[in-house]
C-alpha cells in the first residue's frame, strides 16, 4: 500500500547569523508524519541529516517563501 499525502504544513525559522531553516511536516494517509528540515546545503528527514546539492534544497526554501506570500 502506498501512503498518500493528506496535508502539508510548513514553518520558516530564522537561524541566527546563518540564514533560515524551512520545516515541512508531511501528514500521510496512514496517520504517520514525516518532518523535513531544509537548511541549505543540508536536509534533515525525520532526524537524519544529509548533505545535498544546493539546487534541490534551495528549491524547498523558495517554495516555502512562495507559500508565505500567497493570500490565505
ChimeraX attribute file (.defattr): number of C-alpha atoms within 10 A of each C-alpha:
attribute: neighborCount
match mode: 1-to-1
recipient: residues
	/A:1	4
	/A:2	7
	/A:3	11
	/A:4	12
	/A:5	14
	/A:6	12
	/A:7	11
	/A:8	12
	/A:9	11
	/A:10	16
	/A:11	15
	/A:12	16
	/A:13	13
	/A:14	11
	/A:15	11
	/A:16	7
	/A:17	6
	/A:18	9
	/A:19	10
	/A:20	15
	/A:21	18
	/A:22	24
	/A:23	22
	/A:24	19
	/A:25	17
	/A:26	19
	/A:27	18
	/A:28	16
	/A:29	13
	/A:30	12
	/A:31	11
	/A:32	10
	/A:33	16
	/A:34	13
	/A:35	16
	/A:36	20
	/A:37	25
	/A:38	25
	/A:39	23
	/A:40	22
	/A:41	14
	/A:42	16
	/A:43	23
	/A:44	16
	/A:45	16
	/A:46	12
	/A:47	11
	/A:48	9
	/A:49	13
	/A:50	12
	/A:51	12
	/A:52	15
	/A:53	12
	/A:54	12
	/A:55	11
	/A:56	14
	/A:57	20
	/A:58	16
	/A:59	13
	/A:60	20
	/A:61	20
	/A:62	13
	/A:63	12
	/A:64	18
	/A:65	14
	/A:66	10
	/A:67	12
	/A:68	13
	/A:69	8
	/A:70	7
	/A:71	5
	/A:72	5
